[in-house]
Every structure is written in C-alpha cells, then in structure tokens.
Amino acid sequence: MRTFGHIVTFVCGMEMLEPMRPLLSALQGRLIEVFFGFQKVEELMHNFADIRQHIDTWFELMYNKAFCLSKIVGSEEERPRINARQIHRDNIPADTA
C-alpha cells in the first residue's frame, strides 16, 4: 500500500467520499435529520458536477497531495505499468481526460 499508484487512488477516493459524510450521518438519524439529508443530496450532486467540469484542475490538486504524501512515506513517483492487454491494441489519443 505504499506504492505511488495506491497513494493516488487513496487520495482521490478519500476526496470523492468526504463530501458524502454529512449526508450519510443525516440519513442514519431521526426524521428531522433525514429531511436535512435529502436537502444535502442536491448540494452533493452540484459538488460532483463541479468536480467533473473541472476534472483537470481537481486531479492536479489530488496528484500534488498524493505526491506530498508519497514523500512522507518514502514512496517514489512512478508511471503506471502497461497492462498486458494494452500491448495488443492501439491506444487512441483523447482530446481531454
């Protein structure tokens, strides 16, 4: 779990799940808290839509967080290994992420 790829995945997953914390807490409570939770759903949807709209900037921030964390645990930045299935087909370049 100290590889750079694991750290990037952990940081991105943590940042995507963190906005859900108030919603999950509210939905586990009493009826008044459930009403509050349903109000938080729209806020959460806007949050995820904003991340998707600015994914390049968001990922750059997550990558920098992962890079700093990897230095603390002694992991080095690395590129992902090529999957064996990718060797047998062409990768078509994309204009955006």
C-alpha positions as CSV (number, residue, x, y, z in Angstrom):
1,M,0.0,0.0,0.0
2,R,3.0,2.3,-0.2
3,T,3.2,2.4,-4.0
4,F,2.6,5.7,-5.7
5,G,-0.4,4.3,-7.6
6,H,-2.1,3.2,-4.3
7,I,-1.5,6.6,-2.7
8,V,-3.0,8.4,-5.7
9,T,-6.0,6.1,-5.7
10,F,-6.4,6.5,-1.9
11,V,-6.3,10.3,-2.1
12,C,-8.8,10.6,-4.9
13,G,-11.2,8.1,-3.3
14,M,-11.0,10.0,0.0
15,E,-11.6,13.3,-1.6
16,M,-14.6,12.0,-3.6
17,L,-16.2,10.3,-0.5
18,E,-15.6,13.1,2.0
19,P,-18.5,15.4,0.8
20,M,-20.9,12.5,1.5
21,R,-20.1,12.4,5.2
22,P,-22.8,14.9,6.3
23,L,-25.4,13.2,4.1
24,L,-24.7,9.8,5.4
25,S,-24.8,11.0,9.0
26,A,-28.1,12.7,8.5
27,L,-29.7,9.7,6.8
28,Q,-28.8,7.5,9.8
29,G,-30.6,9.8,12.3
30,R,-34.1,10.8,13.2
31,L,-36.8,12.1,10.8
32,I,-35.7,15.7,11.1
33,E,-32.1,14.7,10.2
34,V,-33.4,12.7,7.3
35,F,-35.1,15.8,5.9
36,F,-31.8,17.6,6.2
37,G,-30.1,14.7,4.5
38,F,-32.4,15.0,1.5
39,Q,-31.6,18.7,1.2
40,K,-27.9,17.7,1.2
41,V,-28.4,15.4,-1.9
42,E,-28.7,18.4,-4.2
43,E,-25.6,20.0,-2.7
44,L,-23.7,16.8,-3.2
45,M,-24.8,16.5,-6.8
46,H,-23.6,20.0,-7.5
47,N,-20.3,19.2,-5.8
48,F,-19.7,16.2,-8.0
49,A,-20.8,18.1,-11.2
50,D,-18.3,20.8,-10.4
51,I,-15.5,18.2,-9.9
52,R,-16.4,16.7,-13.3
53,Q,-16.5,20.0,-15.0
54,H,-13.0,21.0,-13.7
55,I,-11.5,17.5,-13.6
56,D,-8.1,18.6,-14.8
57,T,-7.6,21.1,-12.1
58,W,-9.1,18.8,-9.5
59,F,-6.8,15.9,-10.4
60,E,-3.8,18.2,-10.4
61,L,-4.6,19.1,-6.8
62,M,-5.1,15.4,-5.9
63,Y,-1.9,14.4,-7.6
64,N,0.0,17.1,-5.6
65,K,-1.5,15.8,-2.4
66,A,-0.5,12.3,-3.3
67,F,3.0,13.4,-4.2
68,C,3.5,15.1,-0.8
69,L,2.1,12.1,1.0
70,S,4.3,9.7,-1.0
71,K,7.4,11.7,0.1
72,I,6.4,11.3,3.7
73,V,6.0,7.5,3.4
74,G,9.1,7.1,1.3
75,S,7.5,6.2,-2.0
76,E,8.7,7.5,-5.3
77,E,6.6,8.9,-8.1
78,E,6.2,6.4,-10.9
79,R,4.2,5.9,-14.0
80,P,1.7,3.0,-14.1
81,R,2.9,-0.2,-15.7
82,I,1.5,-1.0,-19.1
83,N,-1.3,-3.6,-18.9
84,A,-0.7,-6.7,-20.9
85,R,-4.0,-6.3,-22.7
86,Q,-2.9,-2.8,-23.9
87,I,0.1,-4.2,-25.7
88,H,-2.1,-5.9,-28.3
89,R,-4.2,-2.9,-29.2
90,D,-3.6,0.7,-30.1
91,N,-4.3,3.5,-27.6
92,I,-6.3,6.2,-29.3
93,P,-5.3,9.6,-28.0
94,A,-8.1,11.7,-26.4
95,D,-8.5,15.4,-26.5
96,T,-9.5,15.6,-22.8
97,A,-9.3,13.4,-19.7
